[in-house]
Amino acid sequence: MPTTAFLFPGQGSQYVGMGRKLYDEFTLAKHYFEEANDTLGFNLTELCFEGSHSQLMQTMNTQPAILAVSVIAFEIGRRELGWEPDFMAGHSLGEYSALVCSGVLSFRDGLEIVRKRGLLMQAAHSSDSGAMVAVTHAASDQLEEFCRQASNESSQVVIACYNSLNQHVLAGHRAAVQLVVERLQVQFPDVSIKYLNVSAPFHSPLMQSAAEKLAVELQKLETRDARWPIISNVMARPYGRQELLPLLYRQMIQPVRWLETMHYLNSQGIRRTVEVGPRQVLTRLMKETYPAVQTWQFDHPKQLEELRTYFDGSDNDREAIIVSIRQSLTAAIIARNRNHDAMAYSAGVILPIEQIRDLIEKLAENNSLDFTQTLIRIKGLLQSVLFTKQLPLEEQMIIMDKLPANF
């Protein structure tokens, strides 16, 4: 099986209706939502499915909502597909989702701590005086220099998220943030600027008071050893149980080093990622940074069948499947032809073989191709070749058996 990392989204990925399809189809999801409602003391299910956008956008609501949907998606995938991560990584809030899924925190404790985290972050610094802004197409060293120039003892701005080579998020006092934005717009007109609709400047020194209060709450948690390694936002490497609480404290006031996290995963031989939870923010960042990595996302039942191709047994490695298709195609090509009708041979053998070769190349090169449907099409074309060549049924079965069992 290829080395696999599971990614957990952070704040900003939420949307009204998230998790509803999983709830409708899986009893497991219903149980988790019921437990979340009971733990939090309000109807999280209703908030996720039918709440107003403004309600869901409140940090104190957003954080437990995303954690719940992410954990539900992961546990459904684990039960249905039997997946076993090699690594886990979560963006900001997503690190808490990873901690729950890896068994470090219970689901209840995870919900409670991120609810408190959200309340503390929301109350820590008024959005009237603080701001966050996403910056695209600007180098980190240039942004760091602009932040230094715009900061002083009473007004600060820092890089809060190193998301990719081309995407960063700034956070700090509104005046300092605005100063950096103005300089960027003057010197780099191609830079894209977007102010974020958040309640406070997260991952910046302005969160110091919130971080200190969070540290008190973190000390109350019952933690366990992780089943699978989790990458720290602060250090961009795995950490042990003894480092957990200090790192979660630092995470609130220090930048999310997501680009370095992706570099670390790549250095460990990660060949595919699965983002579990709402939207595909982390999937897009991985595609942008490492196009060769196979990327998947799961928060909807319809995605299960395609994922099943990869997680339902040892045959289901993408490369192994492609190898088996090539072997079957070779066997079909060299098999004795008993059909001497030239036109039928051209239409039923030569053309399908060329189509299969083309589809194999597309499968090898294009991660976004509908894999399951392409496999079904290849199987039909291969059967056409064998049927047109008039191979005995037993010989046809031998060749088709070279394909994965669930193909």
C-alpha positions in Angstrom: 0.0 0.0 0.0 1.3 3.5 -0.7 2.3 5.7 2.2 -0.8 7.7 3.1 -1.4 10.9 5.1 -4.8 12.0 6.3 -5.4 15.8 6.3 -7.9 17.6 8.5 -9.2 21.1 7.5 -9.3 24.2 9.7 -11.6 27.1 10.1 -12.8 28.6 6.8 -13.8 25.2 5.4 -17.3 25.2 7.0 -20.5 25.5 5.1 -24.2 25.1 5.9 -25.2 21.6 5.2 -21.9 19.9 5.9 -22.2 16.4 7.2 -25.8 16.0 6.3 -25.4 13.4 3.6 -23.2 11.3 5.9 -25.9 11.7 8.6 -28.6 10.5 6.2 -26.8 7.4 5.1 -24.8 6.2 8.1 -26.1 5.3 11.6 -22.6 5.9 12.9 -22.8 9.6 11.9 -26.2 9.9 13.7 -24.6 8.6 16.9 -21.7 11.0 16.7 -23.9 14.0 16.1 -26.1 13.0 19.0 -23.1 12.7 21.2 -21.9 16.1 20.0 -25.3 17.7 20.8 -25.2 16.2 24.3 -21.6 17.2 24.9 -22.0 20.8 23.8 -25.4 21.5 25.3 -26.9 22.8 22.0 -28.0 21.3 18.7 -24.8 21.1 16.7 -26.6 18.9 14.2 -29.2 21.6 13.4 -26.4 24.3 13.3 -24.4 22.3 10.7 -27.4 21.3 8.5 -29.8 24.3 8.8 -28.1 27.0 10.8 -27.5 30.5 9.4 -24.2 31.3 7.8 -23.5 34.0 10.4 -24.1 31.5 13.3 -21.8 28.9 11.7 -19.1 31.5 11.1 -18.8 32.3 14.8 -15.5 30.8 15.9 -17.0 29.2 19.0 -19.4 27.3 16.7 -17.2 26.8 13.7 -14.5 24.9 15.6 -16.7 22.1 17.2 -18.7 21.8 14.0 -15.7 21.2 11.7 -14.1 18.8 14.2 -17.3 16.8 14.5 -17.8 16.5 10.7 -14.1 15.6 10.2 -14.1 12.9 12.9 -17.3 11.5 11.5 -15.9 11.3 8.0 -12.7 9.7 9.2 -14.5 7.0 11.3 -17.0 6.2 8.5 -14.0 5.8 6.1 -12.2 3.6 8.6 -15.2 1.4 9.2 -16.2 1.1 5.5 -12.7 1.0 4.0 -10.4 -0.1 6.8 -7.9 2.6 6.1 -4.8 3.0 8.3 -2.9 6.3 8.1 0.8 6.5 8.1 0.7 10.2 9.1 -2.0 12.7 10.2 -1.8 16.5 9.8 -4.4 19.1 10.5 -4.4 22.8 9.7 -4.8 24.8 12.9 -8.1 23.6 14.3 -7.6 20.5 12.2 -4.8 19.4 14.4 -7.4 18.8 17.2 -9.4 16.7 14.8 -6.3 14.6 14.1 -5.8 14.2 17.8 -9.3 12.8 18.3 -9.0 10.5 15.3 -5.6 9.2 16.5 -7.0 8.5 19.9 -5.1 11.1 21.9 -8.3 12.9 22.9 -11.8 11.5 23.2 -14.5 12.8 21.0 -16.1 14.6 23.9 -12.9 16.1 25.1 -12.1 17.2 21.6 -15.4 19.0 21.2 -15.2 20.7 24.6 -11.7 21.9 24.2 -12.2 23.4 20.7 -15.5 25.0 21.9 -13.5 26.7 24.7 -10.7 27.5 22.3 -13.2 29.2 20.0 -14.7 31.2 22.8 -11.3 32.3 24.0 -10.1 33.3 20.5 -13.4 35.1 19.9 -13.1 37.1 23.1 -9.3 37.7 23.0 -9.1 40.6 20.6 -11.8 42.6 18.9 -12.0 42.2 15.2 -12.4 46.0 15.1 -8.8 46.4 16.0 -7.4 43.1 14.6 -7.4 41.7 11.1 -6.4 38.7 9.0 -5.7 38.9 5.3 -4.9 36.2 2.7 -2.1 37.1 0.3 -1.5 35.2 -2.9 1.6 35.5 -5.2 4.0 37.1 -2.7 7.2 35.5 -1.4 7.4 34.7 2.3 10.7 36.6 2.7 9.3 39.7 1.2 6.2 39.5 3.4 8.3 38.9 6.5 10.3 42.1 5.7 7.1 44.1 5.2 5.7 42.8 8.5 8.9 43.9 10.3 8.7 47.3 8.8 5.1 47.8 9.7 5.3 46.6 13.3 6.2 48.5 16.4 5.6 48.1 20.2 2.0 49.1 20.0 1.0 47.6 16.6 2.1 44.3 15.1 1.6 42.2 12.1 3.0 38.7 11.3 2.6 35.9 8.9 0.0 33.6 10.6 0.0 30.8 8.0 2.6 29.6 5.6 0.1 27.7 3.4 2.2 27.3 0.2 4.9 29.0 -1.8 2.3 31.3 -3.2 -0.3 31.6 -0.3 0.2 33.2 3.1 -2.1 34.7 5.7 -1.2 37.8 7.7 -2.6 38.6 11.1 -2.2 41.5 13.6 -3.4 44.9 14.5 -5.6 46.3 11.7 -3.5 49.4 11.2 -0.3 47.4 10.8 -2.0 44.8 8.5 -3.4 47.7 6.4 0.1 49.2 6.1 1.5 45.9 4.7 -1.4 45.6 2.3 -0.8 49.1 0.9 2.9 48.5 0.4 2.1 45.2 -1.4 -0.4 46.8 -3.7 2.1 49.6 -4.6 5.1 47.4 -5.2 3.5 44.2 -6.4 0.3 45.0 -8.4 -0.2 41.3 -9.3 -0.6 40.3 -5.6 -4.0 39.1 -4.6 -5.4 40.4 -1.3 -8.4 39.1 0.6 -9.5 40.2 4.1 -10.8 37.2 6.0 -14.1 37.3 7.9 -12.8 36.1 11.3 -13.4 37.3 14.8 -9.8 37.8 15.8 -6.2 37.7 14.4 -5.4 34.1 15.0 -1.9 32.6 15.2 -0.4 36.0 16.2 1.0 37.5 19.4 -2.4 39.2 19.8 -3.7 35.8 21.0 -1.4 35.7 24.0 -4.1 36.2 26.6 -6.3 33.6 25.0 -3.4 31.2 24.8 -2.6 31.6 28.5 -6.3 30.8 29.3 -6.3 27.9 26.9 -3.2 26.5 28.7 -5.2 26.2 31.9 -7.9 24.2 30.1 -5.4 22.0 28.3 -4.0 20.9 31.6 -7.4 19.4 32.5 -7.4 17.0 29.4 -6.9 13.3 29.7 -4.6 12.3 26.9 -3.4 9.0 25.4 -0.6 8.0 23.1 -1.3 8.5 19.4 -2.2 5.5 17.3 -0.6 7.3 14.3 2.0 10.1 14.1 0.5 13.6 14.0 2.4 16.5 12.5 2.7 19.7 14.6 1.6 23.0 13.1 4.3 24.7 15.2 7.3 22.4 14.3 6.1 20.7 11.1 7.2 17.3 12.4 5.6 14.5 14.6 5.6 14.9 18.4 5.2 12.8 21.5 2.7 13.0 24.3 5.0 15.0 26.5 5.2 17.8 23.9 1.4 17.9 23.2 0.2 20.6 25.6 3.0 23.1 25.1 2.6 22.8 21.4 -1.1 23.4 21.5 -0.5 26.5 23.6 2.1 27.7 21.1 -0.1 26.9 18.2 -2.5 29.8 19.1 0.3 32.5 19.0 2.7 31.1 16.4 2.3 30.5 12.6 0.8 27.4 11.0 3.7 26.0 9.0 1.7 24.1 6.5 4.1 24.4 3.6 6.8 22.8 5.8 4.3 20.1 6.9 3.8 19.2 3.2 7.6 19.1 2.7 7.9 16.8 5.7 5.2 14.5 4.4 6.9 14.4 1.0 10.3 13.6 2.7 8.7 10.6 4.4 7.6 9.1 1.1 3.9 10.1 1.2 2.3 9.1 -2.1 -1.3 10.0 -1.4 -3.4 12.1 0.9 -7.0 12.0 2.0 -8.6 15.1 3.3 -11.4 14.2 5.7 -13.9 16.9 6.5 -15.6 19.8 4.6 -14.3 21.2 1.3 -10.9 20.6 -0.4 -8.7 23.4 0.8 -5.8 21.2 1.9 -6.2 19.0 -1.2 -5.7 22.0 -3.4 -2.6 23.1 -1.5 -1.1 19.6 -1.8 -1.9 19.5 -5.6 -0.2 22.8 -6.0 2.9 21.9 -4.1 3.3 18.2 -5.0 1.4 17.4 -8.2 2.6 13.8 -8.2 0.9 13.0 -4.9 -2.5 11.4 -5.3 -5.1 13.5 -3.6 -8.5 12.5 -2.4 -11.2 14.1 -0.2 -14.0 12.6 1.7 -17.1 14.2 3.3 -19.8 12.8 1.1 -21.1 9.2 0.6 -20.7 9.3 -3.2 -16.9 9.6 -2.7 -16.7 6.2 -1.0 -16.8 4.0 -4.1 -13.9 5.7 -5.7 -11.9 5.6 -2.4 -12.8 1.9 -2.0 -10.7 1.2 -5.1 -7.7 2.2 -3.0 -8.5 1.1 0.5 -10.3 -2.2 0.1 -7.3 -4.5 0.0 -3.7 -4.9 -1.1 -4.6 -5.1 -4.8 -6.0 -1.6 -4.6 -2.8 0.5 -4.8 -3.3 2.7 -7.9 0.0 1.6 -9.4 -0.7 -2.1 -8.7 -4.0 -1.8 -10.5 -2.4 -0.1 -13.5 0.3 -2.9 -13.6 -2.4 -5.6 -13.5 -4.3 -3.8 -16.4 -1.1 -3.8 -18.5 -0.5 -7.5 -17.8 -4.0 -8.3 -18.8 -3.7 -6.2 -22.0 -0.4 -7.9 -22.9 -2.0 -11.4 -22.4 -5.0 -10.3 -24.6 -2.7 -9.0 -27.3 -0.6 -12.2 -27.6 -3.6 -14.6 -27.2 -4.3 -16.6 -30.4 -6.8 -14.9 -32.7 -9.5 -17.2 -34.2 -11.5 -14.5 -35.9 -10.4 -13.9 -39.6 -12.9 -11.2 -40.3 -10.6 -8.2 -40.9 -13.3 -5.6 -40.3 -14.5 -7.2 -37.1 -10.9 -7.6 -35.9 -10.2 -3.9 -36.6 -13.3 -2.7 -34.7 -13.2 -5.3 -31.9 -9.5 -5.8 -31.3 -7.2 -3.1 -32.7 -9.4 -0.1 -31.8 -10.2 -1.2 -28.2 -6.5 -2.0 -27.6 -5.5 1.6 -28.6 -8.3 2.9 -26.4 -7.1 0.8 -23.4 -3.5 2.1 -23.9 -4.8 5.6 -24.0 -6.8 5.2 -20.8 -3.9 3.5 -19.0 -1.7 6.6 -19.7 -4.5 8.9 -18.5 -4.9 6.9 -15.3 -1.1 7.1 -14.7 -1.0 10.8 -15.3 -4.3 12.3 -14.1 -5.3 11.9 -10.4 -8.5 13.8 -11.0 -9.8 11.3 -13.6 -12.9 9.3 -12.5 -10.9 6.2 -11.6 -13.8 3.8 -11.0 -15.6 4.6 -14.2 -12.4 4.4 -16.2 -11.7 1.0 -14.8 -15.2 -0.2 -15.8 -14.6 1.1 -19.3 -11.3 -0.6 -19.6 -12.8 -3.9 -18.5 -15.5 -3.6 -21.2 -12.9 -2.9 -23.9 -10.7 -5.8 -22.7 -13.7 -8.2 -22.9 -14.4 -6.9 -26.4 -10.9 -7.9 -27.4 -11.1 -11.4 -26.0 -14.6 -12.0 -27.4 -13.7 -10.7 -30.9 -10.6 -12.9 -30.9 -13.0 -15.8 -30.1 -10.9 -17.1 -27.2 -12.4 -20.1 -25.3 -14.3 -19.0 -22.2 -11.7 -20.6 -19.9 -8.9 -18.7 -21.5 -10.9 -15.4 -21.2 -11.4 -16.0 -17.5 -7.7 -16.6 -16.9 -6.8 -13.2 -18.5 -9.6 -11.3 -16.8 -8.5 -12.9 -13.4 -5.3 -10.9 -13.7 -7.3 -7.8 -12.8 -7.9 -6.8 -9.2 -10.7 -8.9 -7.5 -13.0 -6.0 -7.1 -12.4 -4.6 -10.6 
